[in-house]
Amino acid sequence: MVSSSFHQEGDYLPPPSFQSYEEIKRARDKETREIAKHSWQLNEAHDKWVLETTALAVKHVKSERGTAPAHFVFFLMGSAGRKEQGVFSDQDHGIVFEGKDDIYQEYFLALGAEIREGMAVVGYPRCEGKVMASHPRWCHGKENWKAQIDQWVKEDKWAALRHLLTFIDARPLIGKRKLLKEVKDYVFYLVEEEPYLLTRLSQNISYLHQGVNAFGKLLPDEKGPYAGSLHIKDVGFFPFVHAMRLLAIKEGVHETSTLDRIQKIEEIYPFAEGKENSFKELLKLRADFAEKQNSYNDVHYIPIDELTKTQKQRLKSALKEGKHLFQQTKKLVESGE
């Protein structure tokens, strides 16, 4: 089995432990159901299976195109980058390599495509928005990555700034971690030099889905396939995720998981204190229904009628804490303090 510790040791990538993506999928499916109700173990397992898939992809591309022509780092974004995946998860990833795009990008796009297809076989659907290392937007040399970020900032449009927010959740999985760190440090530098940028990023996530009405009643979907269920990701996770991401950018925090960010941020901003337990409650609540989740969309919904009285109370409390954290963060950021 490929060790998840190797990614801290530079570029070395051990040979894959499996001969095919189908073999990895069978092993993954078996283990996933055994640990589905344990969020931390589940995310460690996701890392392991993506590592195995990537190792096999590197082997395939090496046999066709030769050894990678430059040092690189393969990173995860989205819920994978934050280590907040449920039983099912799609793909969000990218590559930073040393050297220029016009010399090396073709090779690494091919590697990204092989990883994309391998992950699809293993059970991670392709990202509909093409946020994958197989797309030129998410596969650059280090300096070209900085130019890409400059372009997003210059455009100053909703989609471009959303790309930047997505990138901030990037977490290295294999390769030369320093490459990703240098690119993210460049983002932190830009925000420090141009404080208005943080305000623009905050405005990009101004809308907050309501999970509880003025009378303290939970607000599930009223129609459709998930009628009676609450979108736990939109109304529960995102207020915490968005707030901690903004404050991580403001303070130059490299940690990507929301829980790790809270631990760092609460030392600086008292209004973030205690929010860790509320976010853990939401992760646990989603995990409690893992056995009933049979698709990627299922992961995002919690059936309200199946909650106990205690679960409902804890859910309402967590939603309230998330809303408060979100509002306080936006107030702080947009005041320019």
TORGU-505179 format. One record per residue (C-alpha): residue number from 1; chain; x, y, z. Coordinates in steps of 0.2 Angstrom, whole numbers. Layout:
! residues N
 kolke filo    px    py    pz
   NUM    A     X     Y     Z
...
//
This chain:
! residues 337
 kolke filo    px    py    pz
     1    A     0     0     0
     2    A     7    17    -5
     3    A    11    27    11
     4    A     2    44    13
     5    A    18    50    22
     6    A    29    50     7
     7    A    21    67     1
     8    A    31    76    14
     9    A    48    69     8
    10    A    49    78    -9
    11    A    46    71   -26
    12    A    48    52   -22
    13    A    33    42   -27
    14    A    33    23   -22
    15    A    26    11   -35
    16    A     7     8   -35
    17    A     1    -7   -24
    18    A   -12   -11   -37
    19    A   -12   -16   -55
    20    A   -28    -8   -61
    21    A   -40     6   -56
    22    A   -54    -7   -55
    23    A   -44   -16   -42
    24    A   -42     0   -32
    25    A   -61     3   -33
    26    A   -65   -14   -26
    27    A   -53   -11   -11
    28    A   -60     7    -9
    29    A   -78     1    -9
    30    A   -75   -12     4
    31    A   -66    -1    16
    32    A   -77    15    14
    33    A   -93     6    20
    34    A   -83     0    35
    35    A   -78    18    41
    36    A   -92    28    33
    37    A   -98    35    50
    38    A   -81    41    55
    39    A   -77    57    46
    40    A   -58    58    50
    41    A   -55    40    46
    42    A   -65    42    30
    43    A   -55    57    24
    44    A   -39    48    28
    45    A   -45    34    17
    46    A   -50    45     3
    47    A   -32    52     3
    48    A   -25    34     2
    49    A   -36    29   -12
    50    A   -32    45   -22
    51    A   -14    42   -18
    52    A   -15    24   -25
    53    A   -24    31   -41
    54    A   -11    45   -44
    55    A     3    32   -42
    56    A    -4    21   -55
    57    A    -8    36   -66
    58    A    11    42   -65
    59    A    16    24   -69
    60    A     5    24   -85
    61    A    11    41   -91
    62    A    29    37   -88
    63    A    27    21   -98
    64    A    20    32  -113
    65    A    29    48  -111
    66    A    44    45  -100
    67    A    48    52   -83
    68    A    41    69   -78
    69    A    52    82   -85
    70    A    51    93   -70
    71    A    47    94   -52
    72    A    29    95   -48
    73    A    15    95   -34
    74    A    -2    87   -37
    75    A   -15    95   -25
    76    A   -33    93   -20
    77    A   -46   107   -18
    78    A   -64   108   -13
    79    A   -70    96     1
    80    A   -55    85    -3
    81    A   -43   100     0
    82    A   -52   104    16
    83    A   -53    85    21
    84    A   -72    86    23
    85    A   -78    73    11
    86    A   -93    62    14
    87    A   -94    44     8
    88    A   -96    51   -10
    89    A   -85    64   -17
    90    A   -81    71   -35
    91    A   -64    78   -41
    92    A   -56    94   -38
    93    A   -37    95   -41
    94    A   -23   103   -50
    95    A    -4   103   -53
    96    A    10   116   -51
    97    A    26   112   -59
    98    A    43   120   -61
    99    A    47   128   -78
   100    A    36   136   -91
   101    A    19   131   -98
   102    A    25   131  -116
   103    A    38   118  -112
   104    A    31   107   -99
   105    A    12   110   -98
   106    A     8    97  -112
   107    A    16    83  -101
   108    A     7    88   -85
   109    A   -10    90   -94
   110    A    -8    72  -100
   111    A    -4    67   -82
   112    A   -19    76   -76
   113    A   -30    68   -89
   114    A   -24    51   -83
   115    A   -27    55   -65
   116    A   -45    61   -70
   117    A   -49    45   -79
   118    A   -42    34   -66
   119    A   -51    43   -52
   120    A   -67    41   -62
   121    A   -65    23   -63
   122    A   -61    22   -44
   123    A   -77    30   -40
   124    A   -74    49   -40
   125    A   -85    57   -53
   126    A   -77    70   -65
   127    A   -80    88   -59
   128    A   -93    96   -70
   129    A   -85   113   -69
   130    A   -68   105   -75
   131    A   -59   110   -59
   132    A   -46    96   -63
   133    A   -28    95   -67
   134    A   -32    90   -85
   135    A   -39   108   -88
   136    A   -26   121   -93
   137    A   -33   133   -80
   138    A   -28   121   -66
   139    A   -11   115   -72
   140    A     3   128   -73
   141    A    21   131   -70
   142    A    24   141   -54
   143    A    27   158   -63
   144    A    12   155   -75
   145    A     1   151   -59
   146    A     6   168   -53
   147    A     1   176   -69
   148    A   -15   166   -69
   149    A   -19   173   -52
   150    A   -15   191   -58
   151    A   -27   188   -72
   152    A   -41   183   -60
   153    A   -38   198   -49
   154    A   -37   210   -64
   155    A   -53   203   -71
   156    A   -62   206   -54
   157    A   -77   196   -59
   158    A   -88   184   -50
   159    A   -81   168   -59
   160    A   -63   174   -58
   161    A   -64   177   -40
   162    A   -73   161   -37
   163    A   -58   152   -45
   164    A   -46   161   -33
   165    A   -57   156   -18
   166    A   -57   138   -24
   167    A   -38   138   -26
   168    A   -35   144    -8
   169    A   -42   127    -2
   170    A   -28   118   -12
   171    A   -19   105    -1
   172    A    -3    96    -8
   173    A    -5    77    -9
   174    A    11    72   -18
   175    A    27    80   -25
   176    A    36    96   -20
   177    A    25   104    -8
   178    A    35   120    -8
   179    A    29   124   -26
   180    A    11   126   -20
   181    A    16   135    -4
   182    A    25   148   -15
   183    A    10   151   -26
   184    A    -2   153   -11
   185    A    10   164    -3
   186    A     9   175   -18
   187    A   -10   176   -15
   188    A    -7   181     3
   189    A     5   194    -3
   190    A    -7   202   -15
   191    A   -21   203    -2
   192    A    -9   211    10
   193    A    -3   224    -3
   194    A   -21   227   -10
   195    A   -34   225     5
   196    A   -48   229    -6
   197    A   -46   211   -14
   198    A   -51   203     2
   199    A   -67   214     2
   200    A   -71   208   -16
   201    A   -68   190   -11
   202    A   -80   193     3
   203    A   -93   200    -8
   204    A   -92   185   -19
   205    A   -99   174    -5
   206    A  -112   187     1
   207    A  -127   176     0
   208    A  -131   164    15
   209    A  -144   150    13
   210    A  -156   150    28
   211    A  -158   134    37
   212    A  -169   140    51
   213    A  -183   153    50
   214    A  -187   167    63
   215    A  -198   155    73
   216    A  -184   142    75
   217    A  -191   130    63
   218    A  -179   120    51
   219    A  -181   124    33
   220    A  -179   108    22
   221    A  -182   108     3
   222    A  -201   109     0
   223    A  -201    99   -17
   224    A  -191    88   -28
   225    A  -182    72   -24
   226    A  -175    79    -7
   227    A  -192    86    -1
   228    A  -191    86    18
   229    A  -172    85    19
   230    A  -160    99    23
   231    A  -146   104    12
   232    A  -132   102    25
   233    A  -118   108    14
   234    A  -126   124     9
   235    A  -135   129    26
   236    A  -123   120    38
   237    A  -105   118    31
   238    A  -103   133    20
   239    A  -105   147    33
   240    A   -91   140    43
   241    A   -81   136    27
   242    A   -83   153    19
   243    A   -79   162    35
   244    A   -63   152    39
   245    A   -57   153    21
   246    A   -58   172    21
   247    A   -49   174    38
   248    A   -36   161    32
   249    A   -33   173    17
   250    A   -32   188    28
   251    A   -20   180    41
   252    A   -10   170    28
   253    A   -15   153    36
   254    A   -10   139    25
   255    A   -20   126    34
   256    A   -35   121    23
   257    A   -47   111    34
   258    A   -60   121    42
   259    A   -57   114    59
   260    A   -38   117    58
   261    A   -42   135    52
   262    A   -53   138    67
   263    A   -39   132    79
   264    A   -28   145    71
   265    A   -40   159    69
   266    A   -48   158    86
   267    A   -31   164    93
   268    A   -33   180    84
   269    A   -52   183    83
   270    A   -62   179    99
   271    A   -78   178    89
   272    A   -72   161    82
   273    A   -69   153    99
   274    A   -80   138   102
   275    A   -85   136    83
   276    A   -75   120    81
   277    A   -87   110    91
   278    A  -102   116    81
   279    A   -93   111    64
   280    A   -89    94    71
   281    A  -107    92    76
   282    A  -112    95    57
   283    A   -99    83    51
   284    A  -105    70    64
   285    A  -123    73    59
   286    A  -120    70    40
   287    A  -110    54    45
   288    A  -124    47    55
   289    A  -134    45    39
   290    A  -120    38    29
   291    A  -128    21    27
   292    A  -143    29    18
   293    A  -132    39     6
   294    A  -130    30   -11
   295    A  -125    45   -23
   296    A  -115    61   -23
   297    A  -130    71   -21
   298    A  -137    61    -6
   299    A  -121    66     4
   300    A  -127    84     5
   301    A  -145    81    12
   302    A  -151    76    30
   303    A  -169    70    32
   304    A  -177    81    45
   305    A  -191    69    50
   306    A  -178    56    55
   307    A  -169    67    67
   308    A  -171    64    85
   309    A  -176    79    96
   310    A  -158    80   102
   311    A  -151    80    85
   312    A  -163    94    79
   313    A  -158   105    94
   314    A  -139   102    90
   315    A  -142   105    72
   316    A  -151   122    76
   317    A  -137   127    88
   318    A  -124   123    75
   319    A  -133   133    61
   320    A  -135   148    73
   321    A  -116   147    77
   322    A  -112   146    59
   323    A  -123   161    54
   324    A  -115   171    68
   325    A   -97   167    63
   326    A  -101   171    44
   327    A  -109   188    49
   328    A   -95   193    60
   329    A   -82   188    48
   330    A   -90   198    34
   331    A   -92   213    45
   332    A   -74   212    50
   333    A   -67   210    32
   334    A   -78   223    24
   335    A   -74   236    37
   336    A   -56   235    32
   337    A   -50   232    49
//
